[in-house]
Amino acid sequence: MPDYGHELEFGIFPSPDSARHRDLIELAQLADVVGLDHVSIQDHPYQAAHLDTWTLLSFIGARTTRIRLSTNVANLPLRPPVGLAKATATLDVLTNGRVELGLGAGAFWDAIEAAGGPRRTPKESVDALVEAMTVIRQFWSGQSSRFDGEHYRTHGLRPGPRPAHDIPIWLGAYKPRMLRITGELADGWVPSMGYADPPALPELSARVDEAARAAGRAPEDVRRIYNIVGRFGTGSGLFQGTPRDWAEQVTDLAVTVGMSTFILGADDPTVVRTWAEEVAPLARELVEEERAAGPRPSEQRAEVGVSSSVASDSTDSTATQQGSRFTAEQLAVPQHLVGIHDGLRAELAQVRDIVRQVQEGHASVGAARSVINTMTMRQNNWTLGAYCESYCRIVTGHHTLEDRSIFPHLLRSDADLEPVITRLHEEHEVVAELLEGLDRALVALVGEPGYGADGQKALAHLGEAVDALANTLLAHLAYEEEALHDPLAEHGFG
């Protein structure tokens, strides 16, 4: 895949947790000081634990001087486009042109409806997104306009203020129509690890390119933004190793797939410093060297995509044995599922490792430790809670996609798969219960941050909850990969 020649940009994607708002503001200020390019905030107005995204971005904008501010992504069903356009333009004026707008069609419809928003079908939600982009851009133009859409209408609106610069619109897109709209209309494409892991990126990006060309645009008109997660250490997987490992992996994604803006989910100041001071400058240097040396051979590009997926040798061997009657294109479908699962397995290993570290921290200090140490452990608990909450959301999102889209498609294609699909549905329910148990254990741990008997009990319970989830989830992923390999190769995702 092409290298679009964009300069690399780096940012953070902190959790908008209201319980740690002071730490969050300090983290954004740190990102500004150490030279990162973006601080990007998710937008879930119905999430009780989250701060309001626009109020938070405004506060961060007032406390920083150069870092750009973005939604990742704005919840359109609960953000009417005229109000969204005005809020974005206002913040852009107040921050001297530092705002970028990530826009989403909506998800979690029960929660949206509970908050007073509309419940839309997939088609309706994408239709509304296209209309909203028109309304928002007309507003930013500063000219009075009339728009009559199915979902939004403006008659004689006098817009203002105009933004301080041309605000780019990013779209989070994975399915064919959204990818087409991204290529036709958007300034940026923003997929996330867990939903689009590296093996899936080339095909998805190619669809954006195709749509851009069909609309008379150049593919490089659409910047590629990638939300990533990881942990610095000695692991060999994607974003699991040393800062140099990370820089080399960023380079691979930049020169072989065209990703150029990397937004790291991080709440730890040490991680943010390492990201900004070690990974970012080295990755920029490596990309510059790669570009000076010329394009990589095509076979090397293909290899990078596979290695970045963190796929195991055993998985590759199984695919070869089972897939001899399928083409390479067909085999890419089940391999994509394996890539997603490998990401879940790697993340689960991180969760278990973090729990182990916190347990060792509790075991190594006594109740007579100073207040400072107690506060440090409380911060560790919150960090662990935010991390596990993110992991639970990724697993739940993946299973929801399977239950609502992939499994029905496979059943329509092959009715004999009913026993397999039934088992997978049942296992999803068991995993969901275990995720809820993990959440309860985290709440209990944060409620007992000290080193006494209650704190030790809560920590032990958390370890049990993580182990129960790991044992069940790993077995489920292995069964699903084996049972669905041939059906996915034959019938695809739908």
C-alpha positions in Angstrom: 0.0 0.0 0.0 1.2 3.5 -0.6 3.0 5.9 1.6 1.0 9.2 1.2 4.0 11.3 2.3 2.3 12.9 5.3 4.4 14.2 8.1 4.0 11.9 11.2 1.9 13.2 14.1 1.5 11.8 17.6 -1.1 12.3 20.2 -2.9 10.8 23.2 -6.4 9.5 23.9 -6.8 9.8 27.7 -9.9 8.5 29.5 -12.3 11.4 30.3 -12.8 10.0 33.8 -14.5 12.6 36.1 -13.0 11.0 39.2 -9.4 11.9 38.0 -10.1 15.2 36.2 -7.1 16.9 37.8 -4.7 14.2 36.6 -6.3 14.4 33.1 -5.7 18.1 32.8 -2.1 17.7 34.0 -1.7 14.9 31.4 -2.9 17.1 28.6 -0.6 19.9 29.7 2.3 17.5 29.8 1.5 16.3 26.3 1.6 20.0 25.2 4.9 20.6 26.9 6.7 17.5 25.5 5.7 18.3 22.0 2.8 16.0 21.1 0.5 17.1 18.4 -2.9 16.0 19.5 -5.1 15.3 22.6 -8.2 13.5 21.5 -11.3 12.8 23.7 -14.0 10.2 23.2 -17.6 11.5 23.3 -20.3 9.4 25.2 -22.7 11.9 26.8 -24.7 9.0 28.4 -21.6 7.7 30.2 -22.0 8.8 33.8 -18.4 8.4 34.7 -17.2 10.7 31.8 -16.8 14.4 31.7 -18.6 16.3 29.0 -16.3 16.2 26.0 -16.7 19.8 24.7 -16.5 21.3 28.2 -13.3 19.2 28.8 -11.7 20.2 25.5 -12.5 23.8 26.2 -10.8 23.6 29.6 -7.8 21.8 28.1 -7.6 24.4 25.3 -7.4 27.1 28.0 -4.6 25.3 29.8 -2.4 24.6 26.8 -0.8 26.6 24.0 0.0 24.5 21.0 -1.5 21.0 21.1 -4.5 20.3 18.8 -7.8 19.3 20.3 -10.2 16.8 18.8 -13.2 14.6 19.4 -12.7 10.9 18.8 -15.4 10.8 17.8 -18.3 13.3 18.4 -21.6 11.5 19.1 -23.7 13.0 16.3 -27.2 11.7 17.5 -26.7 13.7 20.7 -24.9 16.6 19.1 -27.1 18.4 16.6 -24.9 19.6 13.7 -25.6 23.4 14.0 -24.7 23.3 17.7 -21.7 21.1 17.0 -20.6 23.4 14.2 -20.9 26.5 16.5 -19.1 24.8 19.4 -16.3 23.6 17.2 -15.9 27.0 15.5 -16.0 28.8 18.9 -13.3 26.6 20.4 -11.2 27.0 17.2 -11.4 30.8 17.5 -10.5 30.7 21.2 -7.5 28.4 20.7 -6.2 30.1 17.6 -7.0 27.3 15.2 -6.2 24.2 17.2 -9.4 22.2 16.7 -10.1 19.1 14.6 -13.5 17.4 14.5 -13.8 13.6 14.7 -17.4 12.7 13.8 -19.3 9.4 14.3 -22.7 8.2 13.1 -23.5 6.8 16.6 -23.5 3.6 18.5 -25.0 2.2 21.7 -28.5 3.1 20.6 -30.2 2.1 23.9 -28.0 4.6 25.7 -28.5 7.3 23.0 -32.3 6.8 23.2 -32.2 6.9 27.0 -30.5 10.3 26.7 -33.2 11.7 24.5 -31.6 11.0 21.1 -33.1 9.3 18.1 -32.8 5.6 17.5 -31.5 5.1 13.9 -31.0 2.2 11.7 -27.5 1.7 10.2 -28.7 3.3 6.9 -30.4 6.2 8.7 -27.3 6.9 10.9 -25.0 7.1 7.9 -27.5 9.2 5.9 -27.7 11.6 8.9 -23.9 11.8 9.1 -23.7 12.8 5.4 -26.3 15.5 6.0 -24.6 16.7 9.1 -21.3 17.2 7.3 -23.0 19.4 4.8 -24.7 21.5 7.5 -21.5 21.8 9.5 -19.4 22.9 6.5 -22.1 25.3 5.4 -22.1 26.8 8.9 -18.3 27.2 8.9 -18.4 29.0 5.5 -20.1 31.9 7.3 -22.8 32.2 4.6 -26.5 31.9 5.2 -27.9 28.8 3.6 -30.9 26.6 3.2 -30.7 22.8 3.6 -33.5 20.3 3.4 -32.5 16.9 4.5 -34.3 13.8 5.8 -32.8 14.3 9.3 -31.6 17.9 9.4 -32.9 21.2 8.0 -31.7 24.8 8.1 -33.8 27.7 6.8 -32.3 31.1 6.8 -29.8 30.3 9.4 -27.2 33.1 10.0 -24.1 31.2 11.0 -21.1 32.4 13.1 -18.5 32.7 14.2 -16.3 31.4 11.4 -13.5 29.1 12.6 -10.0 30.4 12.8 -8.8 27.8 10.2 -10.2 25.1 7.9 -11.3 22.5 10.4 -10.7 19.0 9.1 -13.4 16.4 9.7 -12.3 12.8 10.6 -14.6 9.9 10.2 -14.4 6.6 12.1 -15.3 4.0 9.4 -15.1 0.3 8.9 -17.9 -0.8 6.6 -18.1 -0.3 2.9 -20.5 2.6 2.7 -18.8 4.6 5.5 -15.4 4.0 3.9 -16.8 5.3 0.6 -18.1 8.4 2.3 -14.7 8.9 4.0 -13.0 8.9 0.6 -15.6 11.1 -1.0 -16.1 13.7 1.8 -13.8 13.4 4.8 -10.4 15.0 5.6 -9.3 12.1 7.8 -10.0 8.4 8.4 -9.7 7.2 12.0 -9.8 3.5 12.7 -8.9 1.9 16.0 -6.9 -1.1 17.0 -9.2 -3.9 18.1 -11.7 -2.9 15.4 -9.2 -2.6 12.6 -5.9 -4.3 13.4 -2.9 -4.0 11.0 -3.8 -6.9 8.7 -7.2 -5.3 7.9 -5.8 -1.8 7.3 -4.6 -2.2 3.7 -7.9 -3.4 2.3 -9.9 -0.8 4.2 -7.6 2.0 3.2 -7.7 0.9 -0.4 -11.5 1.3 -0.3 -11.0 4.9 0.9 -8.5 5.5 -1.9 -10.9 4.1 -4.5 -13.8 6.3 -3.3 -11.5 9.4 -3.3 -10.4 8.8 -6.9 -14.0 8.3 -8.0 -14.9 11.6 -6.4 -12.1 13.4 -8.2 -9.9 13.6 -5.1 -6.4 12.3 -4.4 -6.0 9.5 -1.9 -3.5 11.7 0.0 -6.3 14.2 0.6 -7.5 11.9 3.4 -5.1 11.7 6.3 -4.9 8.3 8.1 -5.2 8.5 11.9 -4.8 5.4 14.0 -6.0 4.9 17.6 -3.6 2.5 19.2 -3.0 0.9 22.6 0.1 -0.8 24.0 2.6 -1.2 26.8 6.3 -0.5 27.0 8.2 -3.6 28.0 10.0 -6.6 26.5 7.2 -8.2 24.5 7.4 -9.1 20.9 3.9 -8.1 19.8 2.5 -5.0 18.3 3.3 -2.0 20.7 4.4 -4.4 23.4 8.2 -3.9 23.3 10.8 -1.2 23.8 10.5 2.4 22.5 12.6 1.4 19.6 10.3 -1.5 18.8 7.4 0.9 18.9 9.2 3.4 16.6 9.9 0.6 14.1 6.3 -0.6 14.1 5.1 3.0 13.6 7.5 3.2 10.7 6.1 0.0 9.1 2.5 1.3 9.4 3.5 4.7 7.9 5.5 3.5 4.9 3.5 0.4 4.0 -0.1 1.3 4.9 0.0 5.1 5.0 -1.0 5.7 8.6 0.5 9.0 9.6 -1.2 10.2 12.8 -0.9 7.9 15.8 -3.2 8.5 18.9 -2.1 6.5 21.9 -4.6 5.5 24.6 -2.7 6.5 27.7 -3.3 7.9 31.2 0.2 7.4 32.6 2.5 10.5 32.5 5.6 8.2 32.2 4.1 6.5 29.1 3.2 9.9 27.6 6.8 11.1 28.1 8.3 8.0 26.5 5.8 8.2 23.6 6.7 11.9 23.0 10.4 11.9 23.8 11.6 8.5 22.6 9.1 6.9 20.1 8.0 10.0 18.2 11.4 11.5 17.2 12.9 8.1 16.4 9.9 7.1 14.3 10.1 10.4 12.3 13.8 9.8 11.7 13.2 6.2 10.5 10.4 7.3 8.2 12.6 9.9 6.7 15.3 7.3 6.1 12.8 4.9 4.5 11.4 7.6 2.2 14.9 8.6 1.2 15.7 5.0 0.3 12.6 4.6 -1.9 9.6 2.2 -1.8 10.0 -1.2 -0.2 9.8 -4.3 -2.3 6.2 -5.5 -2.5 6.9 -8.8 -0.9 8.5 -7.0 2.1 5.4 -4.9 2.5 3.2 -8.0 2.7 5.5 -9.4 5.4 5.2 -6.2 7.5 1.4 -6.5 7.5 1.5 -10.0 8.8 4.2 -9.4 11.5 2.3 -6.4 12.8 -0.8 -8.5 13.4 1.1 -10.3 16.2 -0.1 -13.6 14.7 1.3 -16.7 16.2 3.2 -19.4 14.4 0.7 -22.0 15.4 -2.1 -20.0 13.9 -0.3 -19.6 10.6 0.4 -23.3 10.5 -3.3 -24.2 11.2 -4.4 -21.8 8.4 -2.1 -23.5 6.0 -3.2 -27.0 6.8 -6.9 -26.1 6.8 -6.9 -23.7 4.0 -5.3 -25.5 1.1 -8.6 -25.5 -0.9 -9.0 -21.8 -0.5 -7.4 -18.9 -2.3 -5.1 -16.4 -0.5 -7.9 -13.8 -0.7 -10.3 -16.2 1.0 -7.8 -17.1 3.7 -7.4 -13.5 4.5 -10.9 -13.4 6.0 -10.4 -16.0 8.8 -6.8 -14.6 9.2 -8.4 -11.2 9.9 -10.4 -12.8 12.7 -7.2 -14.3 14.1 -5.6 -10.9 14.0 -8.4 -9.4 16.0 -8.2 -12.3 18.5 -4.4 -11.9 18.8 -5.0 -8.3 19.7 -7.5 -9.4 22.4 -5.1 -12.0 23.7 -2.2 -9.5 23.8 -4.4 -7.0 25.7 -5.6 -9.7 28.1 -1.9 -10.6 28.9 -1.4 -6.9 29.7 -4.4 -6.8 32.0 -3.1 -9.9 33.8 0.4 -8.4 34.0 -0.9 -5.1 35.4 -3.0 -6.9 38.0 0.2 -8.9 39.0 2.2 -5.7 39.3 -0.4 -4.1 41.6 -0.6 -7.3 43.7 3.1 -7.2 44.1 3.0 -3.6 45.1 0.5 -4.4 47.8 2.5 -7.3 49.0 5.8 -5.3 49.2 4.6 -2.5 51.4 3.0 -2.6 54.8 0.2 -0.6 56.3 2.7 1.7 57.9 3.8 3.2 54.6 3.5 6.9 54.2 0.5 8.8 52.8 2.4 9.4 49.6 2.7 5.7 49.0 -1.0 5.2 49.7 -1.8 7.9 47.2 0.5 6.2 44.6 -1.3 2.9 45.0 -4.7 4.6 44.7 -3.5 6.1 41.4 -2.4 2.7 40.3 -5.8 1.3 41.0 -7.5 4.0 39.0 -5.1 3.4 36.1 -5.8 -0.3 36.2 -9.6 0.4 36.3 -9.4 2.7 33.3 -7.3 0.1 31.4 -9.6 -2.8 32.2 -12.7 -0.8 31.4 -11.2 -0.1 27.9 -10.5 -3.8 27.4 -14.0 -4.8 28.4 -15.4 -2.3 25.9 -13.3 -3.7 23.1 -14.3 -7.4 23.8 -18.0 -6.4 24.1 -17.9 -4.5 20.9 -16.2 -7.3 19.0 -18.8 -9.9 20.3 -21.7 -7.5 19.5 -20.4 -7.2 15.9 -20.3 -11.0 15.6 -23.7 -11.5 17.1 -25.5 -8.9 15.0 -23.7 -9.2 11.7 -21.2 -12.0 11.1 -23.1 -14.9 12.7 -26.4 -14.2 11.0 -24.6 -13.9 7.7 -22.9 -17.3 8.2 -26.2 -19.0 9.2 -27.9 -17.6 6.1 -25.0 -19.0 4.0 -24.9 -22.4 5.8 -27.7 -23.6 8.0 -25.5 -26.6 9.2 -23.5 -24.0 11.3 -26.4 -23.6 13.7 -24.8 -25.7 16.5 -21.6 -23.8 16.3 -23.2 -20.4 16.2 -25.5 -21.4 19.1 -22.4 -22.4 21.2 -20.6 -19.2 20.3 -23.7 -17.1 21.3 -23.8 -18.9 24.6 -20.1 -18.4 25.2 -20.5 -14.7 24.5 -23.1 -14.5 27.3 -20.7 -16.3 29.7 -17.9 -13.9 28.7 -20.2 -10.9 29.3 -21.0 -12.1 32.8 -17.3 -12.5 33.5 -16.7 -9.0 32.2 -19.3 -7.7 34.6 -17.7 -9.6 37.4 -14.3 -8.0 36.5 -16.0 -4.6 36.6 -17.5 -5.2 40.0 -14.1 -6.4 41.3 -12.5 -3.1 40.0 -15.1 -1.0 41.7 -14.4 -2.9 45.0 -10.7 -2.4 44.6 -10.9 1.3 44.0 -13.3 1.6 47.0 -10.6 -0.1 49.2 -7.3 1.5 48.2 -5.5 0.9 51.4 -3.3 -2.0 52.6 -5.6 -3.5 55.2 -7.5 -6.8 55.1 -10.3 -5.3 53.0 -7.9 -4.0 50.5 -6.1 -7.3 50.3 -9.4 -9.1 49.9 -10.5 -6.8 47.1 -7.2 -7.3 45.3 -7.4 -11.1 45.6 -11.0 -11.0 44.3 -9.8 -9.0 41.3 -7.1 -11.5 40.5 -9.7 -14.3 40.6 -12.0 -12.3 38.3 -9.2 -11.7 35.8 -8.1 -15.4 35.8 -11.7 -16.5 35.3 -12.1 -14.2 32.4 -8.7 -15.3 30.9 -9.4 -19.0 31.1 -12.9 -18.7 29.5 -12.0 -16.1 26.9 -8.9 -17.8 25.6 -10.7 -21.1 25.2 -13.6 -19.3 23.4 -11.2 -17.6 21.0 -9.4 -20.8 20.2 -12.7 -22.7 19.5 -14.1 -19.9 17.4 -11.0 -19.7 15.2 -11.0 -23.5 14.6 -14.8 -23.8 14.0 -15.2 -20.8 11.8 -12.0 -20.9 9.7 -13.5 -22.7 6.7 -16.9 -21.0 6.9 -15.3 -17.6 6.9 -13.0 -18.4 4.1 -15.9 -19.7 2.0 -18.6 -17.1 2.9 -16.7 -14.1 4.2 -17.9 -11.7 6.9 -20.9 -10.6 5.0 
